[in-house]
């Protein structure tokens, strides 16, 4: 795996990124995606609400595995058009050398909408 140049950011830069916890409440196939992916519907609680995301996580996760799973997502990116689908948040994970993604998840349940600090 090629190493990327590290870019320093300030604390102020980091504070701009809104990372929140949400629970996946619906998972559907995304056959129109160029790379295998799911369409996720995620509940981020009252303040943020229900958001949609596309995630290329089909290698390690089934739809059944993902349902009711809490995930950490960037909630303040602008929506991104992916094929015929509008992704509203970016679900975070760790990409392994073989391309498989392991989701970033809390080690115990927390309230939907809480911000990562």
Secondary structure, 3 states (H helix, E strand, C coil): CCCCCCCCCCHHHHHHCCEEEEEEEEEEECCCCCCCCEEEEEECHHHHCEEEEEECCCCCCCHHHHCCCEEEEECCCCCEEECCEEECCEECEEECCCCCEEECCCCCCCCCCCECC
